[in-house]
Amino acid sequence: MMNTTTITTTKATGVIKPKVVTVTLNPALDLTGSLDSLSLGTVNVVNKGSLHPAGKGVNVAKVLAELGADVTVTGLLGADNQEPFCQLFEEIGATDKFIRVKGASRINVKLVESMGKVSDINFPGVAVSQDDINRFEQTLFELAETHDVFVIAGSLPAGITPELCADWIARLHQEGKKVLFDSSKAALVAGFSKNPWLVKPNDEELAQWAGRELTTEHDFTEVAEQLAEQGIANVVVSLGADGVMWLNNEGWLRSQPPKMQVVSTVGAGDTLVAGMCWGHINKWSKQETLRFATALSALAVSQVGVGVEDINAVNAMKERVTISGCVLASTNELDNSINNVKC
């Protein structure tokens, strides 16, 4: 199969930009409020608030576009409140291939307390019809004719079953496309069964897939190795402040970010996915990719909102990220082949 991961050149600058498609099936407008502390059952006063387009795939698209990728966005978008999304896609220079559906995209409320604790109130999304699904499928596989890298991220709206989403992953995989997949609950379980090229569960999601509590690094490596044996090429486990563990055919690698002053964790996981994707489409080494993605994600928790505020800050943060080996679940030995690697 011919490699269709072509690169585009911006006419004005001559800059070559790698291509990627992000898929958001259940986008949202995030209503984020910052307050000192949340008190249930009483009136709470928000110190600062914002309303902005989101959804996991939209967040990934924003970060990738700001890093310099040629991003095409698609999915299912409510027609009644599409304008903020249209404005965002224009601002970041993304190609808009979203299918418009009847109704309004959901609003998710995120309350961020001064100590960094976040409470989410997620509303249901639009209900999609079979015609909506057919139009989206046509768009998705037309994009597959000219793109090789797809990020499918987020929850599913009413009308799209986990099995249907998993079938799309399987079809893209069969066509030789690399799918980075990040979801949760039933969608995660179904999607994992089709062996996407990269998955990024956090510790809770990995435990959900395993059907048991995971408490130690050995537990995480054991379950991740099961996913790798099943056929998933890259298993990236997000451990929050404890860093990231990544297993692929080169073995295990682990990153540890410095201790951060947490403002909000909203979008940190999406930023990590974007960083991993950026490293891949730029053909970076495994160590360089993980170091960059970890630095990018660490900085994300120090800000409200998703995006790359200062690439120089990211580069500086990279120098503070530690890279080491992991304890191998199968042997209970340390993989020292990449221990303390400097990039």
Disulfide bonds with the S-S distance in Angstrom:
none
